[in-house]
Amino acid sequence: MPYFELSKNEIDFPPAYFADPEGLVASGGDLSIERLVLAYNSGIYYWHYPLKHIKWWSPDPRTVLQLDSFEISFDRFYHLEKQFTVGLTNDFERVLRHCQKFYNNEKKMDNNWLSERAFRSFMELHQKGLAHAVEVWCDHHFVGGIFGVAIGKIFFGEYTFSLEKNADEIALLYLIKKLKEKGFQLIDMQKETMQINGFELDEMSRTEYVALCKANAEKYATKFRQL
């Protein structure tokens, strides 16, 4: 099935339902923050091997974590909290650099790779107040973290890593707790780099997910225009 080749001069996407059976919508374009935000708001995300064309995806179904129905085990959370120190990061760049060290395996160079151009885009999104991270410490050592992009009431998960057993678990539980407190609807968990064992995830049809992203973007359009 043919897919669309994007221009670097125009920031747009074909409709997500044009995706092929694997979820590929388009190839090309760039990782400007304007294009990334439009992708998130269109139910599309980037995912590609390093040194190759950027590819844009919208699979059906979509893997998400529904925050309203997710019940945090506070016994588990407090148990892990005794082992780790966890909180919102004071050094977003540090989380990204550790994700690079964790995922950028030169022997594999797979689509988990966090490229420098993606790094710069996430840093810019963070400077605009859209990208956020949680970090985890153990005995004064930085051992885990998670980051993604928050637009309106949807958190688009990007990467999580763990250098100690359960560090990624406490990072995600802490993120869920904070997002629930702020009335967020869901976390996009589609990427492999967001998958953590032991968490029950949900599935949404592409149609439902895209409609939710677009409604979220329209409701919080003022913040989007500030980019």
C-alpha positions as CSV (number, residue, x, y, z in Angstrom):
1,M,0.0,0.0,0.0
2,P,1.5,3.4,-0.9
3,Y,2.1,6.0,1.8
4,F,2.6,9.8,1.7
5,E,5.9,11.5,1.4
6,L,5.9,14.7,3.4
7,S,7.5,18.0,2.4
8,K,9.8,19.9,4.8
9,N,8.3,23.1,3.5
10,E,4.7,22.4,4.5
11,I,3.6,21.2,8.0
12,D,0.7,18.9,7.4
13,F,-0.3,15.2,7.5
14,P,-2.8,13.1,5.6
15,P,-5.7,11.7,7.7
16,A,-4.6,9.0,10.2
17,Y,-7.1,6.6,8.7
18,F,-4.9,6.6,5.5
19,A,-2.4,4.4,7.3
20,D,-1.4,1.1,5.9
21,P,-2.2,-2.2,7.8
22,E,0.9,-1.7,9.9
23,G,-0.1,1.8,10.9
24,L,2.3,3.7,8.6
25,V,0.8,7.0,7.6
26,A,3.6,9.0,6.0
27,S,7.4,9.3,5.6
28,G,9.7,12.3,5.5
29,G,9.2,15.9,6.8
30,D,11.2,16.9,9.9
31,L,11.0,16.9,13.7
32,S,10.2,20.6,14.2
33,I,8.1,21.1,17.3
34,E,5.3,22.6,15.2
35,R,5.1,19.3,13.2
36,L,5.4,17.1,16.3
37,V,2.6,19.0,18.1
38,L,0.4,18.7,15.0
39,A,1.2,14.9,14.9
40,Y,0.3,14.4,18.5
41,N,-3.0,16.3,18.0
42,S,-3.7,14.2,14.9
43,G,-3.3,10.9,16.6
44,I,0.1,10.3,14.8
45,Y,3.6,9.8,16.2
46,Y,7.1,9.5,14.7
47,W,9.1,6.3,15.0
48,H,12.1,5.4,12.7
49,Y,15.5,3.8,12.5
50,P,18.4,6.2,12.8
51,L,20.0,7.5,9.5
52,K,16.7,6.7,7.7
53,H,13.7,8.7,6.7
54,I,11.4,9.8,9.5
55,K,8.2,7.7,9.6
56,W,4.9,8.7,11.0
57,W,2.5,6.1,12.4
58,S,-1.1,5.7,13.6
59,P,-1.8,2.0,14.4
60,D,-5.2,0.5,14.9
61,P,-5.8,-0.3,17.7
62,R,-3.8,2.2,19.8
63,T,-2.2,1.2,23.1
64,V,-3.1,3.6,25.9
65,L,-3.4,3.8,29.7
66,Q,-6.8,5.1,30.7
67,L,-6.3,7.2,33.8
68,D,-9.9,7.2,35.0
69,S,-10.1,3.5,35.3
70,F,-6.5,2.8,36.5
71,E,-6.3,2.0,40.2
72,I,-3.0,2.8,41.8
73,S,-1.9,0.3,44.4
74,F,-0.8,2.7,47.1
75,D,0.7,-0.2,49.1
76,R,2.9,-1.0,46.1
77,F,3.7,2.7,45.6
78,Y,4.7,3.3,49.2
79,H,6.7,0.2,49.2
80,L,8.7,1.4,46.2
81,E,8.9,4.9,47.7
82,K,10.9,3.4,50.6
83,Q,13.5,2.1,48.1
84,F,13.7,5.2,45.7
85,T,13.5,8.9,45.7
86,V,11.1,10.0,42.9
87,G,9.9,13.4,41.6
88,L,9.5,15.7,38.7
89,T,12.9,16.4,37.2
90,N,15.0,19.5,37.8
91,D,17.2,18.6,34.9
92,F,15.2,17.5,31.8
93,E,18.3,17.2,29.7
94,R,19.8,14.7,32.1
95,V,16.8,12.4,31.6
96,L,17.1,12.6,27.9
97,R,20.8,11.9,27.9
98,H,20.3,8.9,30.1
99,C,17.6,7.6,27.7
100,Q,20.2,7.9,24.9
101,K,22.8,5.9,26.8
102,F,20.2,3.3,27.6
103,Y,18.7,2.9,24.1
104,N,21.3,3.9,21.6
105,N,22.9,0.6,20.9
106,E,25.3,1.0,18.0
107,K,25.1,-2.7,17.2
108,K,21.4,-2.7,16.8
109,M,20.5,0.9,15.8
110,D,16.8,0.1,15.9
111,N,13.8,2.3,16.1
112,N,14.3,2.8,19.9
113,W,17.2,5.1,19.0
114,L,16.9,8.6,20.5
115,S,18.6,10.8,17.8
116,E,20.2,14.2,18.4
117,R,17.6,15.9,16.2
118,A,14.8,14.3,18.3
119,F,16.8,15.3,21.5
120,R,16.8,18.9,20.3
121,S,13.1,18.9,19.5
122,F,12.2,17.5,23.0
123,M,14.4,20.1,24.6
124,E,12.6,22.8,22.7
125,L,9.2,21.3,23.7
126,H,10.4,21.3,27.3
127,Q,11.4,25.0,27.1
128,K,7.9,25.7,25.7
129,G,6.4,24.0,28.8
130,L,5.1,20.9,26.9
131,A,7.6,18.2,27.6
132,H,8.0,16.9,31.2
133,A,10.0,14.2,33.0
134,V,10.1,12.2,36.2
135,E,13.4,11.0,37.6
136,V,14.3,8.3,40.1
137,W,17.2,8.1,42.5
138,C,18.5,5.3,44.7
139,D,21.3,5.9,47.3
140,H,22.2,9.2,45.6
141,H,22.5,7.5,42.1
142,F,20.3,8.5,39.2
143,V,18.7,5.1,38.3
144,G,15.6,5.8,36.2
145,G,13.2,8.1,34.5
146,I,10.3,8.7,32.2
147,F,9.4,11.6,29.8
148,G,6.8,12.6,27.4
149,V,4.7,15.5,26.1
150,A,1.6,16.9,27.8
151,I,-1.0,18.7,25.6
152,G,-4.3,19.5,27.2
153,K,-5.3,16.5,29.2
154,I,-3.4,13.8,27.2
155,F,0.2,12.8,28.0
156,F,2.0,11.3,25.0
157,G,4.6,9.0,26.5
158,E,8.0,8.8,24.8
159,Y,10.7,7.0,26.8
160,T,11.2,5.4,30.1
161,F,14.4,3.7,31.3
162,S,15.6,1.8,34.4
163,L,19.1,1.0,35.7
164,E,17.7,-0.6,38.8
165,K,14.9,-3.1,39.1
166,N,11.5,-1.4,39.5
167,A,12.9,2.1,38.9
168,D,10.7,2.5,35.8
169,E,7.7,1.1,37.7
170,I,7.9,3.8,40.4
171,A,8.5,6.5,37.7
172,L,5.3,5.5,35.9
173,L,3.3,5.2,39.1
174,Y,4.4,8.6,40.2
175,L,3.5,10.1,36.7
176,I,0.1,8.4,36.8
177,K,-0.5,9.8,40.3
178,K,0.4,13.3,39.2
179,L,-1.6,13.2,36.0
180,K,-4.7,11.8,37.8
181,E,-4.5,14.7,40.3
182,K,-4.5,17.2,37.4
183,G,-7.5,15.5,35.7
184,F,-5.7,14.0,32.7
185,Q,-7.6,11.5,30.6
186,L,-4.9,9.1,29.3
187,I,-1.3,8.3,28.6
188,D,-0.4,7.2,25.1
189,M,1.7,4.0,25.6
190,Q,2.2,3.0,22.0
191,K,5.9,3.1,21.8
192,E,8.1,0.2,22.8
193,T,10.1,2.5,24.9
194,M,7.0,3.1,27.2
195,Q,6.3,-0.6,27.8
196,I,6.8,-1.7,31.4
197,N,6.0,-5.2,32.6
198,G,3.2,-5.5,35.1
199,F,1.0,-2.7,33.9
200,E,-2.4,-3.5,32.4
201,L,-2.9,-1.3,29.3
202,D,-5.9,-0.5,27.3
203,E,-6.7,-0.4,23.6
204,M,-8.6,2.2,21.6
205,S,-9.6,2.1,18.0
206,R,-7.8,4.5,15.8
207,T,-11.1,6.3,15.1
208,E,-11.8,6.8,18.8
209,Y,-8.2,7.8,19.6
210,V,-7.9,10.3,16.8
211,A,-11.2,11.9,17.7
212,L,-10.1,12.2,21.3
213,C,-6.8,13.9,20.3
214,K,-8.5,16.4,18.0
215,A,-11.1,17.3,20.6
216,N,-8.3,17.7,23.2
217,A,-6.4,20.0,20.7
218,E,-9.5,22.1,20.0
219,K,-10.4,22.5,23.7
220,Y,-6.8,23.6,24.6
221,A,-6.2,25.5,21.3
222,T,-5.0,28.6,23.1
223,K,-2.0,26.8,24.6
224,F,-1.2,25.2,21.2
225,R,-1.2,28.6,19.4
226,Q,1.4,29.8,21.9
227,L,4.0,27.6,20.2
